[in-house]
Amino acid sequence: MFKISPLPYNYQDLAPYISAQTMELHYSKHHQAYVDNLNKLVLGTDMETMSLEELLLKINNQPEKTAIFNNAGQHYNHEIFWLSLSPVASKKEMPSALKIMIERDFESVDNLLARFKEEAAAQFGSGWVWLVLKNDKLMVTKTANGRPAFLDGAKPLLALDVWEHSYYLDYQNKRLDFVEAVFKNLFNWDFAAKQAGL
């Protein structure tokens, strides 16, 4: 059976950029619901014992498995999203090796932020914005609904949830304010560097 991983910080640790109320609702209600639904849908099947990656690869592009895919994808994406964030109190400098890669592929960190905002603005409805590594190049991409970036051959380094439930209590309809606040104050650049093998 699939389980939600414990958060590596407390609900209030991301405030004021993400409130404790948003974190509690997002983690304990929204994310938990995806896991509960997934477990009901795979109960008694061979999918019950697969890893999330194996499951998603197996049922990708199978319309009859859409409900399983959506809940598994959202579970996978949220697991990365929580690790993509770090408490305000533990804010550190970006690892130099990652900064070098960003400057190589985007020219500057500011340009990387601009790309995040462009992709978030272009994502109509619910979805995700990702910093990924593909063919040894950093890229910013988006996926709709609960689709994970790894299914498109990319290694996810950071995930940003742009479903309304992730920001609406704190930012109302100002999605790009949320994107900028997370990018500048909460992204876990150490996690991104580790994912990139740096």
Contacts in CASP RR format, 6 or more apart in sequence:
PFRMAT RR
TARGET T0000
AUTHOR 0000-0000-0000
METHOD contacts of the structure
MODEL  1
MFKISPLPYNYQDLAPYISAQTMELHYSKHHQAYVDNLNKLVLGTDMETM
SLEELLLKINNQPEKTAIFNNAGQHYNHEIFWLSLSPVASKKEMPSALKI
MIERDFESVDNLLARFKEEAAAQFGSGWVWLVLKNDKLMVTKTANGRPAF
LDGAKPLLALDVWEHSYYLDYQNKRLDFVEAVFKNLFNWDFAAKQAGL
1 39 0 8 1.000
1 48 0 8 1.000
2 35 0 8 1.000
2 38 0 8 1.000
2 39 0 8 1.000
2 42 0 8 1.000
2 52 0 8 1.000
2 72 0 8 1.000
2 75 0 8 1.000
3 35 0 8 1.000
4 27 0 8 1.000
4 31 0 8 1.000
4 32 0 8 1.000
4 35 0 8 1.000
4 75 0 8 1.000
4 78 0 8 1.000
5 79 0 8 1.000
5 82 0 8 1.000
7 23 0 8 1.000
7 27 0 8 1.000
7 82 0 8 1.000
8 82 0 8 1.000
8 83 0 8 1.000
9 85 0 8 1.000
9 86 0 8 1.000
9 87 0 8 1.000
10 20 0 8 1.000
10 87 0 8 1.000
11 20 0 8 1.000
11 23 0 8 1.000
11 24 0 8 1.000
11 27 0 8 1.000
12 20 0 8 1.000
12 23 0 8 1.000
13 87 0 8 1.000
13 88 0 8 1.000
13 89 0 8 1.000
14 23 0 8 1.000
14 85 0 8 1.000
14 87 0 8 1.000
14 88 0 8 1.000
14 186 0 8 1.000
15 88 0 8 1.000
17 88 0 8 1.000
17 170 0 8 1.000
17 181 0 8 1.000
17 182 0 8 1.000
17 185 0 8 1.000
17 186 0 8 1.000
18 85 0 8 1.000
18 167 0 8 1.000
18 170 0 8 1.000
18 181 0 8 1.000
18 182 0 8 1.000
18 186 0 8 1.000
19 169 0 8 1.000
19 170 0 8 1.000
21 169 0 8 1.000
22 166 0 8 1.000
22 167 0 8 1.000
22 169 0 8 1.000
22 170 0 8 1.000
25 165 0 8 1.000
25 169 0 8 1.000
26 161 0 8 1.000
26 165 0 8 1.000
26 166 0 8 1.000
27 78 0 8 1.000
27 82 0 8 1.000
30 78 0 8 1.000
30 165 0 8 1.000
31 74 0 8 1.000
31 75 0 8 1.000
31 78 0 8 1.000
34 71 0 8 1.000
34 73 0 8 1.000
34 74 0 8 1.000
34 75 0 8 1.000
34 78 0 8 1.000
35 71 0 8 1.000
35 75 0 8 1.000
37 67 0 8 1.000
37 71 0 8 1.000
38 68 0 8 1.000
38 71 0 8 1.000
38 72 0 8 1.000
38 75 0 8 1.000
39 48 0 8 1.000
41 67 0 8 1.000
41 68 0 8 1.000
41 71 0 8 1.000
42 48 0 8 1.000
42 55 0 8 1.000
42 68 0 8 1.000
47 55 0 8 1.000
47 58 0 8 1.000
47 59 0 8 1.000
47 68 0 8 1.000
50 58 0 8 1.000
52 72 0 8 1.000
52 73 0 8 1.000
52 75 0 8 1.000
52 76 0 8 1.000
52 79 0 8 1.000
53 76 0 8 1.000
53 150 0 8 1.000
55 68 0 8 1.000
55 72 0 8 1.000
56 69 0 8 1.000
56 72 0 8 1.000
56 73 0 8 1.000
56 76 0 8 1.000
56 148 0 8 1.000
56 150 0 8 1.000
56 151 0 8 1.000
57 151 0 8 1.000
59 65 0 8 1.000
59 68 0 8 1.000
59 69 0 8 1.000
59 72 0 8 1.000
60 69 0 8 1.000
60 151 0 8 1.000
62 69 0 8 1.000
70 145 0 8 1.000
70 146 0 8 1.000
73 146 0 8 1.000
73 147 0 8 1.000
73 148 0 8 1.000
74 146 0 8 1.000
76 148 0 8 1.000
77 128 0 8 1.000
77 146 0 8 1.000
77 148 0 8 1.000
77 159 0 8 1.000
77 161 0 8 1.000
78 161 0 8 1.000
80 156 0 8 1.000
80 158 0 8 1.000
80 159 0 8 1.000
81 128 0 8 1.000
81 159 0 8 1.000
81 160 0 8 1.000
81 161 0 8 1.000
83 188 0 8 1.000
83 191 0 8 1.000
84 158 0 8 1.000
84 159 0 8 1.000
84 160 0 8 1.000
84 187 0 8 1.000
84 188 0 8 1.000
84 191 0 8 1.000
84 192 0 8 1.000
85 182 0 8 1.000
85 186 0 8 1.000
85 187 0 8 1.000
85 188 0 8 1.000
86 92 0 8 1.000
86 186 0 8 1.000
86 187 0 8 1.000
86 188 0 8 1.000
86 190 0 8 1.000
86 191 0 8 1.000
88 185 0 8 1.000
88 186 0 8 1.000
91 185 0 8 1.000
92 189 0 8 1.000
92 190 0 8 1.000
94 102 0 8 1.000
94 109 0 8 1.000
94 189 0 8 1.000
95 189 0 8 1.000
95 190 0 8 1.000
95 193 0 8 1.000
95 198 0 8 1.000
97 193 0 8 1.000
97 198 0 8 1.000
98 189 0 8 1.000
98 192 0 8 1.000
98 193 0 8 1.000
98 196 0 8 1.000
98 198 0 8 1.000
99 109 0 8 1.000
101 138 0 8 1.000
101 196 0 8 1.000
101 198 0 8 1.000
102 108 0 8 1.000
102 109 0 8 1.000
102 112 0 8 1.000
102 138 0 8 1.000
103 109 0 8 1.000
104 138 0 8 1.000
105 137 0 8 1.000
105 138 0 8 1.000
105 139 0 8 1.000
106 112 0 8 1.000
106 115 0 8 1.000
106 138 0 8 1.000
112 131 0 8 1.000
112 138 0 8 1.000
112 140 0 8 1.000
113 180 0 8 1.000
113 183 0 8 1.000
113 184 0 8 1.000
115 140 0 8 1.000
116 129 0 8 1.000
116 131 0 8 1.000
116 140 0 8 1.000
116 160 0 8 1.000
116 179 0 8 1.000
116 183 0 8 1.000
117 176 0 8 1.000
117 179 0 8 1.000
117 180 0 8 1.000
118 140 0 8 1.000
119 129 0 8 1.000
119 140 0 8 1.000
119 141 0 8 1.000
119 142 0 8 1.000
120 129 0 8 1.000
120 142 0 8 1.000
120 160 0 8 1.000
120 162 0 8 1.000
120 175 0 8 1.000
120 176 0 8 1.000
120 179 0 8 1.000
121 175 0 8 1.000
121 176 0 8 1.000
122 142 0 8 1.000
123 129 0 8 1.000
123 142 0 8 1.000
123 144 0 8 1.000
123 162 0 8 1.000
125 144 0 8 1.000
126 144 0 8 1.000
126 145 0 8 1.000
126 146 0 8 1.000
126 162 0 8 1.000
126 163 0 8 1.000
126 164 0 8 1.000
127 142 0 8 1.000
127 143 0 8 1.000
127 144 0 8 1.000
127 145 0 8 1.000
127 146 0 8 1.000
127 147 0 8 1.000
127 161 0 8 1.000
127 162 0 8 1.000
127 163 0 8 1.000
128 142 0 8 1.000
128 143 0 8 1.000
128 146 0 8 1.000
128 147 0 8 1.000
128 149 0 8 1.000
128 159 0 8 1.000
128 160 0 8 1.000
128 161 0 8 1.000
128 162 0 8 1.000
129 140 0 8 1.000
129 141 0 8 1.000
129 142 0 8 1.000
129 159 0 8 1.000
129 160 0 8 1.000
129 162 0 8 1.000
129 179 0 8 1.000
130 140 0 8 1.000
130 141 0 8 1.000
130 142 0 8 1.000
130 143 0 8 1.000
130 149 0 8 1.000
130 154 0 8 1.000
130 156 0 8 1.000
130 157 0 8 1.000
130 158 0 8 1.000
130 159 0 8 1.000
130 160 0 8 1.000
131 138 0 8 1.000
131 139 0 8 1.000
131 140 0 8 1.000
131 156 0 8 1.000
131 157 0 8 1.000
131 158 0 8 1.000
131 192 0 8 1.000
132 138 0 8 1.000
132 139 0 8 1.000
132 140 0 8 1.000
132 141 0 8 1.000
132 149 0 8 1.000
132 154 0 8 1.000
132 155 0 8 1.000
132 156 0 8 1.000
132 157 0 8 1.000
133 139 0 8 1.000
133 154 0 8 1.000
133 155 0 8 1.000
133 157 0 8 1.000
133 195 0 8 1.000
133 196 0 8 1.000
134 153 0 8 1.000
134 154 0 8 1.000
134 155 0 8 1.000
138 157 0 8 1.000
138 196 0 8 1.000
139 154 0 8 1.000
141 149 0 8 1.000
141 152 0 8 1.000
141 154 0 8 1.000
142 162 0 8 1.000
143 149 0 8 1.000
143 152 0 8 1.000
148 156 0 8 1.000
149 156 0 8 1.000
149 159 0 8 1.000
150 156 0 8 1.000
155 195 0 8 1.000
155 196 0 8 1.000
156 195 0 8 1.000
157 191 0 8 1.000
157 192 0 8 1.000
157 195 0 8 1.000
157 196 0 8 1.000
158 187 0 8 1.000
158 188 0 8 1.000
158 191 0 8 1.000
158 192 0 8 1.000
158 195 0 8 1.000
160 179 0 8 1.000
160 182 0 8 1.000
160 183 0 8 1.000
162 175 0 8 1.000
162 178 0 8 1.000
162 179 0 8 1.000
166 178 0 8 1.000
167 174 0 8 1.000
167 175 0 8 1.000
167 178 0 8 1.000
170 178 0 8 1.000
171 177 0 8 1.000
171 178 0 8 1.000
171 181 0 8 1.000
END
